[in-house]
Amino acid sequence: MPGSFVFKPMQAHLSHNRSHLGEMKPYCEYHLGQYKIQGQIAQANPLNPHWTDVTIINGEHETKCKIEVKDKATLKPSRVLAECVIDLDEIRMKGEVTKWIELYHEGEKEGELFIEIRYIPDDEAEKEEENSMEKTDTSMHFLLKKGHF
């Protein structure tokens, strides 16, 4: 069924500072089908980052999503700090999950990511929008205004 996934990372616990030039600037990057989308750089402690961003990605036929927690670099490419793979079929079945997910770096456990993931079928989003008094240009604003997150 066509629909979108809404990713809301809240916090992580990382074991190591892998930055070579001082303090890490962690952010989440989502790999879903043809999409590769970067979230915002975390607030607070880099080994225990907190995020407030919401990322919405269309995921009609995808079964897996890789989430990389990366260190934003200025002069060279960003480095992968840790990663996990999410089973999107589980999210579709449950509709929404909020849980801690183990993160790995080169096969070794590196920490955990606390994230909320929601699946919204296209027909449900269209019905909600039709019933809404306030319509907006983008689904992200619609979801935020409707109080989904």
C-alpha positions as CSV (number, residue, x, y, z in Angstrom):
1,M,0.0,0.0,0.0
2,P,1.4,3.4,-0.9
3,G,2.4,5.6,2.0
4,S,5.0,7.5,3.8
5,F,7.3,6.9,6.8
6,V,7.8,9.6,9.4
7,F,11.1,9.3,11.3
8,K,11.5,11.2,14.6
9,P,14.9,10.4,16.2
10,M,14.9,11.6,19.8
11,Q,18.3,10.6,21.3
12,A,21.2,8.2,21.1
13,H,23.8,6.8,23.4
14,L,27.2,6.4,21.6
15,S,30.2,4.6,23.0
16,H,33.1,6.4,21.3
17,N,34.0,9.9,20.1
18,R,35.2,9.1,16.6
19,S,36.0,12.6,15.6
20,H,39.6,13.4,14.7
21,L,39.2,17.1,15.0
22,G,37.5,17.7,18.4
23,E,33.8,17.4,19.2
24,M,31.4,15.3,17.1
25,K,28.4,16.9,15.4
26,P,26.0,13.8,15.0
27,Y,23.1,13.7,12.7
28,C,20.9,10.9,11.2
29,E,20.9,10.0,7.5
30,Y,18.2,7.9,6.1
31,H,18.7,5.5,3.2
32,L,15.3,4.4,1.8
33,G,15.1,3.3,-1.8
34,Q,16.2,6.1,-4.0
35,Y,16.2,8.6,-1.1
36,K,19.2,9.6,1.0
37,I,18.1,12.3,3.4
38,Q,20.1,14.1,6.2
39,G,18.5,15.2,9.4
40,Q,19.6,18.1,11.6
41,I,22.7,18.1,13.7
42,A,22.1,17.0,17.3
43,Q,21.7,19.3,20.3
44,A,23.6,18.7,23.5
45,N,26.3,16.2,24.4
46,P,27.8,14.5,21.2
47,L,28.0,11.1,22.9
48,N,24.3,11.4,24.0
49,P,22.8,13.5,21.2
50,H,19.2,14.8,21.2
51,W,17.3,15.7,18.0
52,T,14.0,17.5,17.4
53,D,13.7,17.0,13.6
54,V,11.1,15.0,11.7
55,T,11.8,13.4,8.4
56,I,9.1,12.2,6.0
57,I,9.9,9.8,3.2
58,N,7.7,8.1,0.7
59,G,8.3,4.4,1.0
60,E,5.8,2.6,-1.2
61,H,7.7,-0.6,-2.0
62,E,10.6,-0.5,0.4
63,T,11.1,-3.2,3.0
64,K,14.2,-1.9,4.8
65,C,15.6,1.5,5.8
66,K,19.2,2.0,6.8
67,I,19.8,4.8,9.4
68,E,23.3,6.1,9.7
69,V,24.4,8.3,12.6
70,K,27.1,10.4,11.1
71,D,29.5,13.1,12.2
72,K,29.1,16.3,10.2
73,A,32.5,17.3,8.9
74,T,33.5,20.6,7.4
75,L,36.6,19.9,5.3
76,K,36.1,16.3,4.4
77,P,33.2,13.8,3.9
78,S,31.0,13.1,7.0
79,R,32.1,9.9,8.9
80,V,29.6,7.1,9.8
81,L,29.6,6.8,13.6
82,A,27.1,3.9,13.8
83,E,24.2,2.4,11.8
84,C,21.1,0.2,12.0
85,V,18.6,-1.3,9.6
86,I,14.9,-0.9,10.2
87,D,12.3,-3.5,9.1
88,L,9.7,-1.3,7.4
89,D,7.1,-4.2,7.1
90,E,7.0,-4.3,11.0
91,I,6.2,-0.5,11.0
92,R,3.5,-0.9,8.3
93,M,1.9,-3.7,10.4
94,K,2.0,-1.8,13.7
95,G,1.5,1.7,12.3
96,E,3.9,3.2,14.7
97,V,6.8,2.1,16.9
98,T,8.8,4.0,19.5
99,K,11.9,2.0,20.7
100,W,15.6,1.8,21.3
101,I,17.4,0.3,18.4
102,E,21.0,-1.1,18.7
103,L,23.6,0.8,16.6
104,Y,26.7,-0.9,15.2
105,H,30.0,0.3,13.8
106,E,32.1,-2.2,11.7
107,G,30.1,-5.1,13.2
108,E,30.6,-4.0,16.9
109,K,27.9,-2.6,19.0
110,E,28.4,1.2,19.3
111,G,25.3,2.3,21.1
112,E,21.5,2.8,20.8
113,L,19.1,5.1,19.0
114,F,15.8,6.0,20.5
115,I,13.4,6.7,17.6
116,E,9.7,7.0,16.8
117,I,8.7,5.8,13.3
118,R,5.2,6.0,11.9
119,Y,3.7,4.7,8.7
120,I,0.9,6.7,7.1
121,P,-0.9,5.1,4.2
122,D,-1.6,7.7,1.4
123,D,-5.4,7.1,1.7
124,E,-5.3,7.9,5.4
125,A,-3.3,11.1,4.9
126,E,-5.7,12.2,2.2
127,K,-8.8,11.6,4.4
128,E,-7.2,13.5,7.3
129,E,-6.3,16.4,5.0
130,E,-9.9,16.5,3.5
131,N,-11.3,16.7,7.0
132,S,-8.9,19.4,8.1
133,M,-9.9,23.0,8.3
134,E,-6.3,24.1,7.8
135,K,-4.7,22.8,4.6
136,T,-1.1,23.5,3.9
137,D,1.3,23.1,1.0
138,T,3.4,20.2,2.3
139,S,2.7,17.0,4.1
140,M,5.4,17.8,6.6
141,H,3.6,20.9,7.8
142,F,0.3,19.1,7.6
143,L,1.6,16.3,9.9
144,L,3.1,18.8,12.3
145,K,0.0,21.0,12.4
146,K,-2.3,18.0,12.9
147,G,-0.3,17.0,16.0
148,H,1.0,13.7,14.8
149,F,4.3,14.6,16.4
